[in-house]
Amino acid sequence: MKKIFWLVGDKSGDLHASKVMQQLNQDISPIQHIGIGGPLMQNQGLELLFPYEKFLIMGFAEVVKHLPFILKVEYSLKKFLAQNRPDLVVLVDYPGLNLRIARMSFKLRLKVFYFICPQFWAWKHFRVLKLKKYCDYVACILPFEKKMLDNYLIPSSYVGHPVKEEIVFQLDKNGFAEKYQLAIKQKWIGFFPGSRANEVQRLLPIYLEVIKKLKNIKPNYQFLISKSNSLPKGMFDDLLLKNQLKDMKIIDENNYEMIKYSDFLIVKSGTSTIETSCIGTPFVIVYKANCLSYILAKRIIKVKYIGMPNIIFDKLIVPELIQNDVNRDKIIETILFYLDNEDEYQKMSSHFKDLHDILGTLSASKTTADLINNLIHGIAI
């Protein structure tokens, strides 16, 4: 039986990896999956060593705070890998921990496959040297990354972007409105505060301030807030009660429908920005971090933009509000600019159509599974 060790550190990694696992389960039998992941990977047969929720840590200060736990995990993984010697170590995104596990695996003479290339082109450029030294193969989900890795003679492939095949709509607009008791004749503005508790604690109070003021400016709109199912419901309830917004519409499933059927969105930087761009609804990107984390990041990040669509186009096609600009008045100003300016609204939408052509038509799960299959069986790629 072939054995694969997996490591993902967040919700999106759980989704991306589960799709690859599903494909592998069809192509290779029998196969054992074991490692760190989430419920979607468990549905595909993952034997869990740690749940990924333990690793929902963002920013320099937060990493330092959780360092004892991270070191404990690394010790446990080193012992496990040495004793069980999987046929392949598959590391998914999450470079802070995964590159250390790549080094550990390399020293144990295990094959290492990196799925979703670390963004060395944005910051911590030295990571590309670690990829070269410790990884047997790298799967890129952005077309330009392949060319950069070629410059370092790192074996790699562009496999397509996983988001393109993961976006599936389960409800039409009427069904979505009925499920969440929304007024179908009203317009909707959606807010995405993220899936990590510290992100939500920073962003949700600001979102609620925005909503309270917008209710008077745009009375014909309803306001929707996405809630990740990895977060405790009490966190939302307490903040809504404190802000006297008990009647808010909380969307705890059907995020893709919320994106598609909303008229405008406020989206936390991260995977959701590429999902929103692929679906095509105009939005604004917000980023607000721990103050120390932001100061340190600003000194070392080498890209002009934080939003993935802007990085891909290398120009500002989606507005970005960063740190102190993530406040009630700036967010409202941006929302109103696009809602009241049809030309700018449509201009942003047209850029999203071009994004589909740039990302191409490859199935990320199938292409990645084929690469993994070849590596496991020693077939030249």
Backbone torsions as a table, in degrees:
resi	resn	phi	psi	omega
1	MET	NA	129.8	176.9
2	LYS	-75.9	142.6	-176.6
3	LYS	-125.4	128.2	178.0
4	ILE	-119.3	130.9	172.4
5	PHE	-96.2	131.0	-178.7
6	TRP	-117.9	147.6	171.9
7	LEU	-142.6	115.2	172.1
8	VAL	-123.7	155.0	-175.3
9	GLY	-120.8	4.5	-179.4
10	ASP	-157.7	177.8	-175.1
11	LYS	-62.5	-44.1	-178.2
12	SER	-66.5	-36.7	176.3
13	GLY	-62.8	-38.9	177.0
14	ASP	-59.7	-43.8	179.5
15	LEU	-66.2	-50.1	-177.6
16	HIS	-60.3	-45.5	-178.2
17	ALA	-66.7	-36.8	-178.6
18	SER	-63.1	-34.8	178.7
19	LYS	-67.3	-39.5	177.1
20	VAL	-67.1	-42.7	178.8
21	MET	-60.4	-41.5	178.7
22	GLN	-59.0	-42.5	178.8
23	GLN	-66.3	-42.8	179.8
24	LEU	-63.6	-38.4	-180.0
25	ASN	-62.9	-26.8	176.8
26	GLN	-80.5	-30.9	-172.7
27	ASP	-92.3	-31.8	-176.5
28	ILE	-123.5	127.9	178.2
29	SER	-145.2	132.4	-6.1
30	PRO	-83.2	162.6	179.5
31	ILE	-146.0	138.9	179.2
32	GLN	-110.4	126.7	176.0
33	HIS	-108.1	131.7	-179.1
34	ILE	-148.8	145.6	177.7
35	GLY	150.0	-148.0	-178.3
36	ILE	-108.4	122.8	-178.1
37	GLY	-164.4	-154.7	-176.6
38	GLY	-134.3	-169.1	-174.7
39	PRO	-62.7	-33.9	179.8
40	LEU	-68.3	-38.4	175.7
41	MET	-68.8	-36.6	176.8
42	GLN	-63.2	-35.1	177.2
43	ASN	-63.4	-22.7	178.6
44	GLN	-97.5	9.9	172.9
45	GLY	104.3	9.9	-179.5
46	LEU	-66.2	127.9	170.7
47	GLU	-88.5	115.0	-167.1
48	LEU	-84.7	126.2	171.2
49	LEU	-91.5	-44.5	174.6
50	PHE	-143.3	144.4	172.3
51	PRO	-77.1	146.3	-177.6
52	TYR	-63.9	-23.3	-178.7
53	GLU	-57.3	-25.2	178.9
54	LYS	-66.8	-14.2	-172.9
55	PHE	-113.0	15.8	-179.7
56	LEU	-78.6	72.2	-176.2
57	ILE	-120.6	129.2	-176.9
58	MET	-130.6	130.0	174.4
59	GLY	98.7	158.0	-175.8
60	PHE	-62.6	-48.4	-176.2
61	ALA	-62.7	-40.8	-179.1
62	GLU	-66.5	-38.3	178.9
63	VAL	-62.7	-44.3	179.2
64	VAL	-59.7	-43.2	-179.3
65	LYS	-60.8	-36.6	-176.0
66	HIS	-98.7	10.5	-175.4
67	LEU	-56.5	-42.9	178.8
68	PRO	-56.5	-42.0	178.9
69	PHE	-65.4	-43.4	-179.4
70	ILE	-60.8	-43.1	179.7
71	LEU	-64.9	-36.8	177.4
72	LYS	-63.8	-41.6	178.9
73	VAL	-64.2	-44.3	-179.4
74	GLU	-60.2	-40.6	178.3
75	TYR	-63.0	-43.5	179.7
76	SER	-63.7	-40.9	-178.7
77	LEU	-68.5	-38.3	178.3
78	LYS	-61.0	-43.8	178.8
79	LYS	-64.2	-43.3	-179.3
80	PHE	-64.4	-48.4	-177.5
81	LEU	-63.5	-38.4	179.7
82	ALA	-65.9	-36.9	-176.6
83	GLN	-82.5	-34.3	-172.4
84	ASN	-101.8	-21.8	174.9
85	ARG	41.2	73.7	178.6
86	PRO	-64.8	158.7	177.7
87	ASP	-68.7	-25.7	-180.0
88	LEU	-156.2	140.4	172.2
89	VAL	-103.2	118.9	179.6
90	VAL	-109.7	115.4	-178.5
91	LEU	-107.2	127.5	-173.0
92	VAL	-114.5	109.6	176.6
93	ASP	54.2	-143.3	170.7
94	TYR	44.4	58.3	-169.6
95	PRO	-66.6	-26.9	-178.4
96	GLY	-53.3	-46.4	177.4
97	LEU	-91.4	-40.5	-171.0
98	ASN	-64.8	-33.9	178.7
99	LEU	-70.4	-27.9	174.6
100	ARG	-72.1	-35.9	176.6
101	ILE	-70.8	-32.6	175.3
102	ALA	-61.1	-45.2	178.6
103	ARG	-62.2	-43.8	178.8
104	MET	-60.7	-45.1	-178.6
105	SER	-66.3	-40.3	177.7
106	PHE	-59.1	-43.0	179.6
107	LYS	-66.6	-27.2	177.4
108	LEU	-87.7	3.7	179.7
109	ARG	60.7	42.6	175.4
110	LEU	-102.5	147.7	175.9
111	LYS	-72.4	137.5	-176.9
112	VAL	-124.6	127.4	176.5
113	PHE	-119.3	125.1	-179.4
114	TYR	-106.4	116.1	179.7
115	PHE	-104.8	123.7	-173.9
116	ILE	78.5	88.9	-174.0
117	CYS	-56.9	133.1	174.0
118	PRO	-56.6	145.1	-175.4
119	GLN	-82.9	63.3	-179.0
120	PHE	-64.5	-22.1	-179.9
121	TRP	-74.5	-14.4	179.6
122	ALA	-97.1	-40.4	179.3
123	TRP	-164.4	163.6	-177.4
124	LYS	51.8	60.2	-176.1
125	HIS	-60.6	-24.9	-179.8
126	PHE	-61.1	-16.5	-179.8
127	ARG	-62.7	-27.2	179.2
128	VAL	-64.3	-31.5	177.9
129	LEU	-70.3	-33.0	176.2
130	LYS	-70.0	-38.5	175.9
131	LEU	-59.4	-44.2	-178.4
132	LYS	-63.5	-40.6	-174.3
133	LYS	-79.8	-39.6	-167.9
134	TYR	-105.9	-14.0	-173.6
135	CYS	-111.0	141.2	177.3
136	ASP	-81.1	-31.2	-178.2
137	TYR	-158.6	148.0	-178.8
138	VAL	-126.6	131.3	175.8
139	ALA	-104.1	121.6	-177.7
140	CYS	-99.5	144.9	176.8
141	ILE	-112.3	4.8	173.8
142	LEU	-123.7	131.3	-173.0
143	PRO	-56.5	-38.4	-175.0
144	PHE	-71.8	-17.9	-178.5
145	GLU	-67.7	-35.9	-179.9
146	LYS	-57.3	-44.7	-179.9
147	LYS	-63.9	-38.8	179.0
148	MET	-66.0	-41.4	179.0
149	LEU	-68.1	-33.8	176.8
150	ASP	-59.4	-34.4	179.6
151	ASN	-63.0	-24.0	179.3
152	TYR	-103.5	8.2	-179.9
153	LEU	57.7	38.8	177.8
154	ILE	-95.0	122.0	177.9
155	PRO	-58.7	123.6	-175.6
156	SER	-158.3	165.1	174.3
157	SER	-143.8	147.7	166.8
158	TYR	-85.2	121.3	-173.2
159	VAL	-104.8	-0.4	-173.0
160	GLY	95.7	162.9	179.4
161	HIS	-93.1	125.8	-176.0
162	PRO	-60.0	-29.8	-177.4
163	VAL	-58.6	-35.0	-174.5
164	LYS	-61.4	-34.7	-179.4
165	GLU	-95.1	-9.9	-178.1
166	GLU	-89.7	-17.4	-179.3
167	ILE	-75.7	109.9	179.1
168	VAL	-133.4	132.2	180.0
169	PHE	-100.3	126.0	-178.0
170	GLN	-98.1	-19.6	-176.6
171	LEU	-130.9	143.8	168.9
172	ASP	-80.3	178.4	-174.0
173	LYS	-63.1	-39.0	179.0
174	ASN	-65.3	-41.2	179.2
175	GLY	-66.2	-38.2	178.1
176	PHE	-65.2	-45.4	179.8
177	ALA	-61.9	-40.7	-179.2
178	GLU	-66.9	-43.1	-177.9
179	LYS	-60.9	-39.4	-175.2
180	TYR	-107.2	13.5	176.0
181	GLN	54.4	51.4	178.5
182	LEU	-99.3	151.4	177.7
183	ALA	-81.5	110.0	-173.3
184	ILE	-63.9	-26.1	-178.6
185	LYS	-84.9	-10.7	177.0
186	GLN	-89.8	162.7	173.4
187	LYS	-91.9	157.8	-173.8
188	TRP	-124.8	138.4	171.0
189	ILE	-117.4	127.3	-175.0
190	GLY	-109.0	144.3	-178.6
191	PHE	-122.9	128.7	178.0
192	PHE	-116.3	106.0	-178.6
193	PRO	-89.7	-3.0	179.0
194	GLY	104.8	177.3	-176.8
195	SER	-111.3	-5.1	178.4
196	ARG	-97.8	140.7	-176.4
197	ALA	-57.6	-41.8	-177.2
198	ASN	-68.9	-32.0	175.2
199	GLU	-64.6	-47.4	-177.3
200	VAL	-63.1	-41.4	179.7
201	GLN	-63.2	-29.8	178.2
202	ARG	-82.2	-40.4	-170.7
203	LEU	-92.8	-37.8	-173.5
204	LEU	-60.8	-42.5	177.3
205	PRO	-59.3	-36.5	178.1
206	ILE	-68.5	-43.1	177.6
207	TYR	-57.4	-41.8	-177.8
208	LEU	-66.8	-35.2	174.3
209	GLU	-63.0	-41.9	177.9
210	VAL	-59.6	-46.8	-176.1
211	ILE	-64.1	-42.1	-179.0
212	LYS	-59.4	-40.3	179.9
213	LYS	-77.4	-39.0	-179.4
214	LEU	-66.7	-26.2	178.2
215	LYS	-56.9	-32.8	179.3
216	ASN	-84.3	-33.6	-178.1
217	ILE	-77.9	-39.1	-178.0
218	LYS	-125.6	72.4	-176.0
219	PRO	-66.6	-14.9	180.0
220	ASN	-88.2	8.7	179.5
221	TYR	-110.3	147.1	166.8
222	GLN	-105.6	153.6	-174.2
223	PHE	-119.9	125.0	-175.5
224	LEU	-113.2	140.2	177.0
225	ILE	-122.9	126.4	177.0
226	SER	-79.4	134.2	175.9
227	LYS	-122.5	118.3	177.6
228	SER	-65.9	139.8	179.7
229	ASN	-72.6	-3.0	176.2
230	SER	-87.0	-3.9	-177.9
231	LEU	-103.5	146.7	177.7
232	PRO	-68.9	135.4	-178.5
233	LYS	-61.0	-32.4	-178.1
234	GLY	-59.4	-31.2	179.6
235	MET	-60.5	-43.0	179.6
236	PHE	-71.8	-46.0	-176.8
237	ASP	-58.6	-42.8	-178.9
238	ASP	-63.8	-43.1	-179.1
239	LEU	-69.8	-37.3	178.1
240	LEU	-66.2	-42.5	179.6
241	LEU	-64.4	-43.1	-179.9
242	LYS	-61.3	-35.5	-178.2
243	ASN	-95.2	10.5	178.4
244	GLN	54.4	45.8	178.5
245	LEU	-127.9	52.9	-175.5
246	LYS	-67.0	-21.5	-176.3
247	ASP	-91.7	13.6	-179.1
248	MET	-62.7	150.9	178.8
249	LYS	-93.4	108.1	-179.7
250	ILE	-98.0	122.6	-178.5
251	ILE	-103.8	104.8	-175.7
252	ASP	-100.9	2.9	172.7
253	GLU	-146.4	-177.6	171.2
254	ASN	55.9	43.0	178.1
255	ASN	-59.8	-38.7	-178.2
256	TYR	-64.8	-39.0	176.2
257	GLU	-65.0	-40.2	178.8
258	MET	-60.1	-41.9	177.8
259	ILE	-64.8	-47.2	-174.7
260	LYS	-65.5	-41.7	-171.0
261	TYR	-92.7	-10.0	175.6
262	SER	-75.0	156.3	178.8
263	ASP	-90.4	-24.6	176.1
264	PHE	-157.9	153.9	-174.2
265	LEU	-136.2	149.8	171.6
266	ILE	-116.3	116.2	-166.8
267	VAL	-125.9	128.2	174.6
268	LYS	-65.7	140.2	-179.0
269	SER	-58.6	144.7	-178.7
270	GLY	138.4	-157.1	-176.5
271	THR	-56.8	-34.8	-177.1
272	SER	-59.9	-25.2	-178.5
273	THR	-69.5	-36.1	178.8
274	ILE	-77.4	-33.9	175.3
275	GLU	-62.1	-46.8	-178.7
276	THR	-63.6	-40.6	178.7
277	SER	-63.3	-42.0	-179.8
278	CYS	-66.9	-34.8	178.3
279	ILE	-74.9	-37.4	169.1
280	GLY	107.1	8.0	178.8
281	THR	-85.7	128.9	178.0
282	PRO	-57.7	145.8	-175.2
283	PHE	-158.4	171.4	172.9
284	VAL	-121.3	140.1	179.7
285	ILE	-94.8	133.0	176.3
286	VAL	-121.7	144.3	177.9
287	TYR	-142.0	119.4	177.9
288	LYS	-140.8	117.8	-176.3
289	ALA	-118.1	171.8	168.4
290	ASN	-50.7	138.7	-172.7
291	CYS	-56.7	-46.9	-179.9
292	LEU	-63.7	-42.8	179.2
293	SER	-59.7	-41.8	-178.6
294	TYR	-66.9	-43.3	179.9
295	ILE	-60.2	-45.1	-179.9
296	LEU	-67.0	-42.9	-178.6
297	ALA	-63.7	-39.7	-178.4
298	LYS	-61.3	-29.5	-178.3
299	ARG	-75.2	-24.4	-171.7
300	ILE	-116.2	-17.4	-179.3
301	ILE	-72.1	132.2	-171.8
302	LYS	-105.4	-1.4	-179.6
303	VAL	-97.8	155.5	-176.7
304	LYS	-77.5	-23.1	-172.7
305	TYR	-127.2	160.6	176.5
306	ILE	-104.1	-22.2	-177.6
307	GLY	-86.0	133.6	-176.4
308	MET	-59.9	-40.7	177.3
309	PRO	-60.4	-37.9	178.3
310	ASN	-68.2	-37.6	178.1
311	ILE	-65.2	-43.0	-179.2
312	ILE	-63.4	-43.4	180.0
313	PHE	-81.8	-15.8	-174.8
314	ASP	57.1	37.9	171.5
315	LYS	-162.1	162.9	-174.0
316	LEU	-82.8	94.0	176.1
317	ILE	-97.9	-20.9	177.2
318	VAL	-122.4	129.7	-179.3
319	PRO	-63.5	146.2	180.0
320	GLU	-123.5	129.8	172.6
321	LEU	-114.2	123.4	-171.9
322	ILE	-123.6	133.8	172.3
323	GLN	53.1	-108.6	-174.6
324	ASN	-67.0	-20.9	176.7
325	ASP	-76.8	-9.1	175.3
326	VAL	-83.6	80.2	179.4
327	ASN	-140.7	168.1	-174.2
328	ARG	-54.4	-51.2	-172.2
329	ASP	-68.8	-40.1	179.5
330	LYS	-65.7	-41.6	-179.8
331	ILE	-65.3	-45.1	179.2
332	ILE	-62.3	-43.4	178.6
333	GLU	-57.2	-42.6	-179.4
334	THR	-68.2	-43.8	179.0
335	ILE	-58.6	-48.9	-176.9
336	LEU	-65.9	-34.7	179.2
337	PHE	-57.5	-44.1	-176.9
338	TYR	-81.8	-36.2	179.3
339	LEU	-68.5	-30.0	-176.9
340	ASP	-99.9	5.7	-177.4
341	ASN	-132.9	90.0	-173.3
342	GLU	-60.2	-37.9	-178.9
343	ASP	-62.7	-45.0	179.5
344	GLU	-68.0	-36.7	177.8
345	TYR	-61.0	-47.8	-178.5
346	GLN	-71.5	-31.3	178.2
347	LYS	-62.4	-43.3	177.7
348	MET	-64.3	-42.4	179.6
349	SER	-59.6	-39.5	-177.6
350	SER	-67.3	-33.2	176.2
351	HIS	-62.6	-36.2	-178.4
352	PHE	-65.0	-32.5	177.0
353	LYS	-65.8	-37.4	178.0
354	ASP	-66.6	-30.1	-178.2
355	LEU	-61.3	-36.1	179.1
356	HIS	-59.8	-40.0	179.5
357	ASP	-67.5	-38.2	-179.7
358	ILE	-65.8	-41.8	-176.8
359	LEU	-75.7	-23.1	175.8
360	GLY	80.9	-169.1	-172.0
361	THR	-115.8	5.9	-179.6
362	LEU	-62.9	143.4	171.1
363	SER	-85.6	112.8	-177.0
364	ALA	-61.7	-40.1	-177.3
365	SER	-68.4	-43.5	-178.9
366	LYS	-69.0	-45.2	-179.3
367	THR	-63.4	-42.2	180.0
368	THR	-67.7	-42.1	178.9
369	ALA	-61.9	-38.8	177.6
370	ASP	-63.2	-40.6	178.2
371	LEU	-64.1	-43.9	179.5
372	ILE	-63.4	-43.2	179.2
373	ASN	-58.6	-44.8	179.6
374	ASN	-64.4	-41.4	179.7
375	LEU	-64.0	-43.0	-179.8
376	ILE	-62.1	-37.4	-175.8
377	HIS	-97.4	8.2	175.6
378	GLY	70.2	25.6	-179.9
379	ILE	-89.4	131.4	-179.1
380	ALA	-62.3	136.3	-178.7
381	ILE	-100.4	NA	NA
